[in-house]
Amino acid sequence: MGAGKTTVGKALAREMDLDFYDLDWYIEDRFRKKIPQIFAEKGEEGFREMERNMLRETGEFEDVIISCGGGTPCFFDNMDFMNQQGETVFLNASPDVLKEHLLMGKSQRPLIQGKSPEELVEYINDSLKTRLPFYSKAKHVLNIDVIYTKEDILSYVKQIIELTDNSDK
């Protein structure tokens, strides 16, 4: 959460002339409900089941870039499924970078809503401890710094293209 998956993913899709899907947006569109509403009605367990099903649906699309939620790889066999379907890239950001991105973000995220900056840092650190083993299964890792400009985004897009192109050789 907050690494820049959607921002970088959209730019990557534009650069590669592919369709882009943000998994959370896809879920919201399919179920006509915002993620916080789904969490409130179904809890995290219910949301994760929906997320798993929608990952499998979008994972069957051809010629797409999919940005999944930060928790998506950590449930069920989602990370294995993503690796089977295509190239996976873990945008590795430090806790400080994640905090900066989350504080800059305008949208409310149900798992961090109402947290103070100190609580946010604690949440980030706790999340990374449990999530890194799943993230580390990605085929590629790209270290991300704070994204301030369009040039920053395009630099990461170029690096992802180089990473994934080199895996074909």
Contacts in CASP RR format, 6 or more apart in sequence:
PFRMAT RR
TARGET T0000
AUTHOR 0000-0000-0000
METHOD contacts of the structure
MODEL  1
MGAGKTTVGKALAREMDLDFYDLDWYIEDRFRKKIPQIFAEKGEEGFREM
ERNMLRETGEFEDVIISCGGGTPCFFDNMDFMNQQGETVFLNASPDVLKE
HLLMGKSQRPLIQGKSPEELVEYINDSLKTRLPFYSKAKHVLNIDVIYTK
EDILSYVKQIIELTDNSDK
1 69 0 8 1.000
1 70 0 8 1.000
1 71 0 8 1.000
1 98 0 8 1.000
1 102 0 8 1.000
1 109 0 8 1.000
1 111 0 8 1.000
1 112 0 8 1.000
1 127 0 8 1.000
2 93 0 8 1.000
2 98 0 8 1.000
2 101 0 8 1.000
2 102 0 8 1.000
2 105 0 8 1.000
3 70 0 8 1.000
3 91 0 8 1.000
3 92 0 8 1.000
3 93 0 8 1.000
3 97 0 8 1.000
3 98 0 8 1.000
3 101 0 8 1.000
3 144 0 8 1.000
4 91 0 8 1.000
4 93 0 8 1.000
4 101 0 8 1.000
4 144 0 8 1.000
4 147 0 8 1.000
5 22 0 8 1.000
5 67 0 8 1.000
5 68 0 8 1.000
5 69 0 8 1.000
5 70 0 8 1.000
5 91 0 8 1.000
6 22 0 8 1.000
6 67 0 8 1.000
7 147 0 8 1.000
7 153 0 8 1.000
8 91 0 8 1.000
8 144 0 8 1.000
8 147 0 8 1.000
8 153 0 8 1.000
8 156 0 8 1.000
8 157 0 8 1.000
8 160 0 8 1.000
9 20 0 8 1.000
9 65 0 8 1.000
9 67 0 8 1.000
9 157 0 8 1.000
10 20 0 8 1.000
10 22 0 8 1.000
10 65 0 8 1.000
10 67 0 8 1.000
11 153 0 8 1.000
11 154 0 8 1.000
11 156 0 8 1.000
11 157 0 8 1.000
12 18 0 8 1.000
12 20 0 8 1.000
12 65 0 8 1.000
12 157 0 8 1.000
12 160 0 8 1.000
12 161 0 8 1.000
13 19 0 8 1.000
13 20 0 8 1.000
13 64 0 8 1.000
13 65 0 8 1.000
14 20 0 8 1.000
15 154 0 8 1.000
15 157 0 8 1.000
15 161 0 8 1.000
16 65 0 8 1.000
16 161 0 8 1.000
18 63 0 8 1.000
18 64 0 8 1.000
18 65 0 8 1.000
19 61 0 8 1.000
19 63 0 8 1.000
19 64 0 8 1.000
19 65 0 8 1.000
20 64 0 8 1.000
20 65 0 8 1.000
20 66 0 8 1.000
20 67 0 8 1.000
21 58 0 8 1.000
21 61 0 8 1.000
21 64 0 8 1.000
21 65 0 8 1.000
21 66 0 8 1.000
21 67 0 8 1.000
22 66 0 8 1.000
22 67 0 8 1.000
23 51 0 8 1.000
23 54 0 8 1.000
23 55 0 8 1.000
23 58 0 8 1.000
23 66 0 8 1.000
23 67 0 8 1.000
23 68 0 8 1.000
23 69 0 8 1.000
23 72 0 8 1.000
24 35 0 8 1.000
24 69 0 8 1.000
26 54 0 8 1.000
26 58 0 8 1.000
27 35 0 8 1.000
27 38 0 8 1.000
27 50 0 8 1.000
27 51 0 8 1.000
27 54 0 8 1.000
28 34 0 8 1.000
28 35 0 8 1.000
30 54 0 8 1.000
31 38 0 8 1.000
31 50 0 8 1.000
33 41 0 8 1.000
35 47 0 8 1.000
35 110 0 8 1.000
36 108 0 8 1.000
36 110 0 8 1.000
36 113 0 8 1.000
38 46 0 8 1.000
38 47 0 8 1.000
38 50 0 8 1.000
39 47 0 8 1.000
39 110 0 8 1.000
40 110 0 8 1.000
42 50 0 8 1.000
48 75 0 8 1.000
48 76 0 8 1.000
51 68 0 8 1.000
51 69 0 8 1.000
51 72 0 8 1.000
51 75 0 8 1.000
51 78 0 8 1.000
52 75 0 8 1.000
52 76 0 8 1.000
52 78 0 8 1.000
55 66 0 8 1.000
55 68 0 8 1.000
55 72 0 8 1.000
55 78 0 8 1.000
55 81 0 8 1.000
55 82 0 8 1.000
56 81 0 8 1.000
58 64 0 8 1.000
58 66 0 8 1.000
59 66 0 8 1.000
59 81 0 8 1.000
59 82 0 8 1.000
59 85 0 8 1.000
60 85 0 8 1.000
68 78 0 8 1.000
68 82 0 8 1.000
70 131 0 8 1.000
71 131 0 8 1.000
72 78 0 8 1.000
73 79 0 8 1.000
73 82 0 8 1.000
73 131 0 8 1.000
73 134 0 8 1.000
73 135 0 8 1.000
73 137 0 8 1.000
73 138 0 8 1.000
74 130 0 8 1.000
74 131 0 8 1.000
74 134 0 8 1.000
79 88 0 8 1.000
79 134 0 8 1.000
79 137 0 8 1.000
79 138 0 8 1.000
80 137 0 8 1.000
82 88 0 8 1.000
82 138 0 8 1.000
83 137 0 8 1.000
83 138 0 8 1.000
83 139 0 8 1.000
86 139 0 8 1.000
87 139 0 8 1.000
87 140 0 8 1.000
87 164 0 8 1.000
87 167 0 8 1.000
88 137 0 8 1.000
88 138 0 8 1.000
88 139 0 8 1.000
88 140 0 8 1.000
89 138 0 8 1.000
89 139 0 8 1.000
89 140 0 8 1.000
89 141 0 8 1.000
89 142 0 8 1.000
89 160 0 8 1.000
89 163 0 8 1.000
89 164 0 8 1.000
90 135 0 8 1.000
90 136 0 8 1.000
90 138 0 8 1.000
90 140 0 8 1.000
90 141 0 8 1.000
90 142 0 8 1.000
91 142 0 8 1.000
91 144 0 8 1.000
91 156 0 8 1.000
92 135 0 8 1.000
92 141 0 8 1.000
92 142 0 8 1.000
92 143 0 8 1.000
92 144 0 8 1.000
93 101 0 8 1.000
93 143 0 8 1.000
93 144 0 8 1.000
93 145 0 8 1.000
95 121 0 8 1.000
95 124 0 8 1.000
95 125 0 8 1.000
95 128 0 8 1.000
97 144 0 8 1.000
97 145 0 8 1.000
97 146 0 8 1.000
98 124 0 8 1.000
99 117 0 8 1.000
99 120 0 8 1.000
99 121 0 8 1.000
99 124 0 8 1.000
100 146 0 8 1.000
101 146 0 8 1.000
101 147 0 8 1.000
102 109 0 8 1.000
102 112 0 8 1.000
102 120 0 8 1.000
102 124 0 8 1.000
103 117 0 8 1.000
103 120 0 8 1.000
111 123 0 8 1.000
112 120 0 8 1.000
112 123 0 8 1.000
115 123 0 8 1.000
139 167 0 8 1.000
140 160 0 8 1.000
140 163 0 8 1.000
140 164 0 8 1.000
140 167 0 8 1.000
142 156 0 8 1.000
142 159 0 8 1.000
142 160 0 8 1.000
142 163 0 8 1.000
144 156 0 8 1.000
145 152 0 8 1.000
146 152 0 8 1.000
147 153 0 8 1.000
147 156 0 8 1.000
END
